[in-house]
Structure formats: structure tokens, C-alpha cells
């Protein structure tokens, strides 16, 4: 179904090991359309093209970028997610997988203050080659993480012929059903943790 201005899209990026899933959830507002517009499937394909190489550059060879889904969640009714696995492949970071709960961390900022107007992205499953002797991310990892941070706050235009859709990354406020546009993303130079991804966390269902 063609997207309309002010539709809210929920995008889920999946990376996985054998038993654990790294799930990054981001939101986009449709800010413009042209022609007959496009569907979630076209947005999923465009975002996968942009994001898959960046995620694989941050992921251990012992984990995989699995793909992403794009789903219109507002206004109701909620649509069936469109899934794209075009970039599915193992990560590129050599060496052993770091403990599964270890994550790269991106902070997201809007022009407004308060926790409700900030975001975080925990990028899963880095490899040993991204870890220095003092247990900090190496410079190359932080550089690659910043590339992903920049992509996550970039407004995107996807077009097929005369039909196009523009999507703006945002913070989605479920209680008020409003959005705040994202303005900047910053890679942190320390490791973060997501305990649910650890060896003692419950195994996750890998959907695709």
C-alpha cells in the first residue's frame, strides 16, 4: 500500500549469533511523497542498501547481519512488516566474538532536552579485532560506528521513476502519538552492555 505523509514507520535491524539476536529499532516519519508514492517494501530495500554494509563493518565474522523490516505503525491499522534480506551476510570483524552482551553505543539527539527526546542504539556482536589492549573500542571501530550514527539521522529519499517517498528519522512518542526529528548521532568510545544478549540471557527467535 502506498505510504502517505505523516505515516510512522518502525524499522527493525536484525543481527544474530547462533542463539542470540541484536535488535535495533528506529522510527521514521514520512515527510513527503511524489507521484503514486512507494510502499514499505521500497523503504526497506533502500534502508537495507544503506545500512547493511555499515552494520557488517561493525559485526564479528562469527555473527551475521540478517536483514531489516519496515512496518507502518501509525495511523492504524498497523501494516504487515516488509522484510528485506538483500544484504544478509556474516560480519567483517576478525577474531573471536566478544562476550555477546558487549555492544557499540550510539547516542541520538534532537533539538529538545529531556530523556524523552534522546535515543540510544546498542550495536551488537563486535569482534576481538575491534577491542584494544585496554578493553576500549579501537579507533577504526569508533570511526565506523560514527558512519552508522550519521546514517541513522539522515533524511532519506527513495524513488522509483516518478514515484518517491521521503522519510525523516525521529523519536516516536507513543503516548502522545507525536514525533521529534533527530538532529545528530554520536559514536561513543566505550563499550556498552545489553545483558539480555549475554550468554545467560534467554535465547531469541531469529525471524529471518
N, C-alpha and C positions, 0 to 999 in steps of 0.2 A: 504494500500500500504506500502511495507517495507520502512523504513527510510534509508537514506544514510548519509555518513559522510559530515559534514558542512550544513546539513539541520538545519534551525532555527525553534524552536518550541515556540509557545506562550501559556502559561498556565495561566488560569484564575480561581482563587479560589473564590467561592461564599459563603457568609454568609448573613443571612437575618432576618429581623423582619417582622411584618405584612405588612409594607408599604415601607420599605427601604432596600436597598441592599448594602452590603460591598463587593467590588470587588478588589481583589489583582491580579495584572498582573505581571508575571515574564517570563523571556526568558531563553531558554536553547539551546546550540549548540550540535548537535550530533557529538561527538569526536571520536567514534569508533563503529564498528559493527562486528558481527561474525555470521557465518552460513548464514542463509537467512534473518538476521536482524529481527526487530519487527516493529509493526505499532504504530501509536499514541495511539491506544486503550490500548496497553500494557503499554506504558509510563504513560498514565492517571491512569490506575489501580495501578501501582506501586507508583506513587506520591500520590495518594489518600490514600493508605495504610500508607504511611509515614506521611502525613500532617494532615489528618483528626483528629487523636487524639490530636495533638498539637493545632490545631485551637479550638477544643471543650473545651480544658482546659483553653482557654482564653476568652470564649464566655459565656454570660449570659444564664441562663436557659430559659429566655424569648426571645431568638434568636436561630437560627439554623445554623449549618454547612450544606450547601445544596449540595456541591459537587464541582467538578472542570472539566474544559475542557482542552484539549490539541489539538493544531492545528498547522500544518506545514504552516508557512507563507512565507518562502523563502527557495530555489528559487521558482519562480512562476511555475505552478499555485498554488494558495492557496487551501489547502485541507479543506474539511468539518470537523468541530471540532469533536473530540471524547470525549464523556461525560462519567464521572464516578460518580455515586451517592452512591457507596457502603458504605461509612461512614456517610451517611446523618442522622443527629440526632440533638436534642437540645444540647445547650451548658451545661457546668457543673458548672458555677459560680452562687452561690446562691444570693438571694436578688434581689432588684429591678434592672431593666435595667438602667444604667447610661444614661444621655442625648445622643441621637443617634449619635451626631457628635463627641462624645468622642472616641478616638482611642489610642491603644497602638502604639508605634512608634519604628520601626527597621531601622537603617541606614546600608547601604551596601557599601562596599569599594572594589576597585580594587587596583592594584599597580600603577595606574596613577592618577595624580591630575586633578582638574577641575570638574565643575558640571556635565559635560557630562559623566564622569567616576565614578559617585556615584549614589546610588539609595536609595529610601525610601519605606517602606512598612507600611501602616496605617491599623492596625488590628482592626476590628470593633467590636462593641457591647459588651463591658465589663460589668460586673455586680457589684452591690454595695459592695459585699464582697471583691472585688479587690481594693477598694478605701479606703485609710486610713483617719483618722480624719482631716488631713491637706490637703486633696484632692490630694494626690500623690498615685501612684500605690503601693500596699503592696509588700513586698519583694518576696512573693511567685509568684505574677503575673510577676514581673521582671525576676525571675528565669525561669518561664515557657516561657516567651517571648524570653529569650535568647536561650532556646532549639529550638524554631521555627527559630530564626535567624540563628543558626548553621545549621539547616536542609536546609534552603534556599540557603546556599552557598556550599553545599556538592555535589560533583560529584556523580552521581548515575549510577549503572549498573543494568539493568533489563534483566533477562534471562528466556527463556522457552526452556528446553532441551539444544540443541547445538546452539540455536539462541539467540543472545543478542544484546543489544544496550547500549551505554554509553552516558549519557547526562551531559553536563557541564553548570552550571548556569553562566549567563553572563549578561552584559549590551548590548542591541541591539541598534546600531546606525542606524536609518532608512535612514538618508540622505546619508551615505556612504556605507550602507549595510555591515557593519563590526561588530565585537563583541569584547568586552573586558572581560576577565574572572573575575568573582567575587572571592575575596580572603577572606573576613571576613564580618561578620554581628554582629551588636551590638544592644542590647536592651537598650532603653532609659528609664530613671527612672522618667520621667514626662509624663503626658497625652498630647496628641496632638489632633487636631481637623480636621475634614473633614466636612465643612459646608454643602456640598451637601447631606450628610446623615442625617442632622438635621431635626427637625420637620417642618421647613419652606422650606426644600428642596423639589424638585419635586419627587413625588413617582416613584419608579423604578420598571420596569418589572423584575420579578424573573423568569429566564428562565427554571429552573428545581428544 
